[in-house]
Amino acid sequence: MDPSSTVRVALPAAMATFLLLAMVLPTLRLRHQTGHHGFVLHQAVNPFQQLVGAGMGLFMLALLVWSVLVAVLGPNALGVWAAAPLAAGLGWLLMGLGLLLTVVAQRHMGTSWRIGVDGRHTALVTAGLFRFVRNPIFSSMLLMVTGLVLVTPSPWTVMGWFNGALLLGMQARLEEQHLLASHGAAYRAYASAVGRFVPGVGRLGLPQ
């Protein structure tokens, strides 16, 4: 099968799978377990959170729109550069790994899972993937977007990667402020020992 034909079918399927497993099902599961959903990016914790939340929403919409355009128009019509087979294969691997780690990290969070910051007190999660990085879901999402860039390399996807990294970094810092306020010394001790997105990098109190 022609590589471009494979991308036109596989990329929308991968994005739909991500939205289902990483967004829809966790929301329904939390609703069933606690009576409330975890999608709180829009809530008025502070105006900056609302701004970042809007950016995150637009970013996810852009990923979905890109996958649809790739399916409808094809990579060539969107100015996608020819990807070497090895790079494209690595891209698919990173997308699959990113999805898997996202789902695993969400399960490790249990009822503490949220998309955003709200006023409800949640348990401090330090087990599972959280032993290695403080934000494994965000790290996994960056893996997925990196895979997307390798599969459909273009100015648009490269720009999207940098925008995504910026938004996830800002959201991580907002959530860290909330966790410091909620858990105090316990979170500070945890964050001083565990990296933000990469093991050992971005520990609290050390160079970011």
N, C-alpha and C positions, 0 to 999 in steps of 0.2 A: 504494500500500500504506500502511496505517495506520502512523504512526511507531513506535508501541509494538510493533507486530508486527515491524517491521524490527529494532528493538533486541533483541527476544526471540530472533531468529535470529542476528543479526550479532554480538552481544556474546559469547555462548559460542564462536562460531566464531573470533572474534578472540583470545580467551583460549587456546583450544586451539592455535591457530597459534603464539602466543607461547611456550607451554610446549614445543611441538615444536621450534621453530626456535632458541629461546634457552636451553633447558634440556636437552632430550633429545639432539638432534643434536650439540651441542658436546661433551657428555659422551661419546657414542659415538665421535666423531672423535678426541678426546684419548686415549681408551682404545686406539683403533686405532694411533695414532701413537706413544704412549709406554708403553702397557701398564698405565696407571693412569688412573682417572677424576679429574675435578677438583672433585667435590663434597665439600668438606672442612669445611663449616660446623660439623659436629658434633664435630670433633676437638678434643682437650683441649689446645689451645695455651695457653689460660688460661681460668679460669671465666667471665670476662666475655665472651670470644668465644663460649663455649657458650651463654650467656644471649642474646646478640645473635643467634646463629645460630638458636636456637629461635624467637625473635621473628620473624626473617626467614621461617622456614618457615611459621609461623602466618599471617604477612601474605600470603604467596603462596597459602596454602590459603584464606584469607578472600576473596581476589580470585576464585579459582575457584568457591567456594561462592556468592558474589554473582552471578556470571554464570549459574550453574545456577538460582538462585532467580529471577532475572529471566526466564529462559527458561520456567520451570515456572509461576510465579505471575503474571508480568507486572509491569511497572514500577509501575502504580497500586497494587497490593496491597502493595508495599514502601515506599510513601510517597515515591516519586520525584517531584520537582517537575517541572512541565512545562518542557521545555527549548526555548528559541527555536531555530528552524531554523538560524540562523546559528551559534549557540553549539554546537548538536549537530554541525553540519558541521565546525566547527573541532575539536571533540572527536575525531571520526573521523580527521581529518587528523593530529592529534597522536598518536593511537594508532598509526596506520600509520607515521608518521615515527619514533616511538619504537622500534617493532619493527625497522624498517630499520636505524636507527643502532645498536641493540643488536647485531644480527647482524654489521654491518660492524666494530664495535669488537671483537667476539669474534674475528673473523678476523684483525684486526690484532694481537691478542695472541698468536696462534699457540699454541704449546705452553706458554706462560706463563699461559694462561687457568685460572682457579680460581673456585670459588664458596666463598669463605672464605680462611683462612690455614692453610698447613701448613708443615712443616719443610723441604720441598724447595726448593733454590735455583732461582730462575727468572730469566731475562733481564729486564733493565729495558727496558720498552717505552715509547718516546717518539715514535714515528712515527705516521703516519696521524691518526686522531682524537685520539690522545694528544698531539699537538702543541698542541691547543687547550685541553683540560681533562685533568686527571689521572685522572678517573673517568668516562669517557664512557658506560660501560655504566649506571652509576647515574644519570647525567643523563638518559639515554634512558628508563630505567625510570620516572623522575619525569615525563617527558613523557607516557608511556603512562598513568600514573595520573591526571595532569591531564586527559587526554582522557577517561578513564573518568568523572571527576567531571562534565565538561561534557555527556557523553552521558546519564548517569544521575545528575543532581544530587540529593543527598539528605543528611540529617545523617550517614548511615552512610558514604557515599563521601567526604564532606568530612573526617570524622574519620579515615577510612582514609588520606587523603592526608597528613595531619599525622603519623600514626603511621609511615607509610612513609618520609616525609622524615627523621623522627627516627632510625629504624633504619638507613637508608642512610647518614646522617651518622655514626653511631657505627661502622658497619662500615668506612666509608672511613677513619676515623681509626685503627682497628685495623690495617688493611692498610698505612697509611702508616708506622706504627711498625715493622711488619715490614720494609717496604722500606728504611727508614732503617737498620735493623740489618743488612740484607743488602747494601745498596749504598752506604751511607755518604755521602760527599761528592758522588758522582754523582747520587744521588737528591735530596739537599738542593739542589744547584744547579738541577736540573730543577724541583723543587717550588717553588723561590723565583721561578721565571719563569712558571709555568703555574698557572692557577686550579684549584680543587678540582672544582667542578661547572659553573661558569660561567666563560668566558674572562676572565682578569684578576682574578677574585674569589676570595679564600681562598688566596692564595699563601703559602707557608711563610715565617714570619717577619714577615708583614704582618697587619693586623687581619683576623680570621676572620668 
